[in-house]
Amino acid sequence: MTSAKKNHPPLNRETILGAAIGLFQERGFSGLGMRQIADCLQIKAPSLYHHFTSKEDLARQALQLYRESQAARLLAIEATGDVNEQLRMYAELFAGMLDDGSRPCMYLMLVREPSFQQQAGVDELRLFVKQNVDWLERILRKSKGPLRLAAGVSEHALAELIFASFEGIMAVSLADQMPSAAFRKRASDFLKLVMHATT
């Protein structure tokens, strides 16, 4: 008789974190326990503690992996097109999450969770914001042809606005019947406003 475990990928840190990312995106931090994560992996909850000291530790490491994965995608986007295309592709990262079962950005799901406010968790959330804002600022600075920014508005301030707007557009779009299509329309309209105002 074949063991049922042979039908599943081997249980390791990456397997657990991959499953946890999707679950945290779907249910948030407070709505998810180690038991639910273990059930998803078809293991017993104590097995998770072999890899992670707590749910907070698991969520922090999952967000770190999520951030690292996004960093690779951002580098790939940066190597293509002009700033307009890069911003469109950046918006598509968000829309793609909504295509995948209407799962919002993991940052959006964790930043509102009071129970994920230990310093290590807050630090990881800040690193995610910094990664996005730094990348956006970099592509805005590299734009062919100078951006014509309003007096007192820097590339950094515009980068923060774009990131915050996409997170907000994602949150608003979750209430629509077709969240990914709603996000794409709103993000496209927003980027038209941004680029019209800056070029």
Residue pairs with C-beta under 8 A, 6 or more apart in sequence:
4 42
5 42
8 41
8 42
9 15
11 41
11 43
11 47
12 51
13 51
13 61
14 65
15 41
16 37
16 41
16 48
16 51
16 52
16 58
17 58
17 61
17 62
17 65
18 65
19 37
19 40
19 41
20 37
20 58
20 59
20 62
21 62
21 65
21 66
21 106
22 103
23 32
23 36
23 37
23 40
24 32
24 59
24 62
24 63
24 106
24 109
24 110
25 97
25 103
25 104
25 105
25 106
25 109
26 101
26 103
27 36
28 109
28 110
28 112
28 113
29 55
29 59
29 109
29 110
29 113
29 115
29 116
30 113
30 114
30 115
32 55
33 55
34 45
34 48
34 49
34 55
34 58
35 45
37 45
37 48
37 58
38 44
38 45
38 47
38 48
48 58
51 58
52 58
52 61
56 116
56 118
56 120
56 121
57 120
59 110
59 116
59 121
60 120
60 121
60 124
62 106
63 106
63 107
63 110
63 121
63 124
63 125
63 128
64 124
64 127
66 106
66 128
67 124
67 127
67 128
67 131
70 93
70 128
70 131
70 132
71 131
73 93
74 90
74 131
74 132
74 135
77 86
77 89
77 90
77 93
78 86
78 135
78 138
78 139
80 86
80 89
81 89
82 143
82 144
83 139
83 140
83 142
83 143
83 144
83 195
84 191
84 195
86 139
87 139
87 162
87 191
87 194
87 195
88 188
88 191
90 136
90 162
90 166
91 166
91 183
91 184
91 187
91 188
91 191
92 184
94 105
94 166
94 169
94 170
94 183
94 187
95 180
95 183
95 184
95 187
96 180
97 103
97 104
97 105
97 170
98 104
98 170
98 173
98 174
98 179
98 180
98 183
99 180
102 174
102 179
102 180
104 170
104 171
104 174
105 167
105 170
107 125
107 128
107 129
107 167
108 167
108 170
108 171
110 116
110 121
110 125
111 125
129 163
132 159
132 163
133 156
133 159
133 160
133 163
134 159
135 159
136 158
136 159
136 162
136 163
137 155
137 156
137 158
137 159
140 147
140 155
140 158
140 159
141 155
145 199
147 155
147 158
147 198
147 199
148 198
148 199
149 155
149 158
149 198
150 197
158 194
158 198
161 194
162 194
165 190
166 187
166 190
169 183
169 186
169 187
169 190
170 183
172 182
172 186
173 179
173 180
173 182
173 183
173 186
176 182
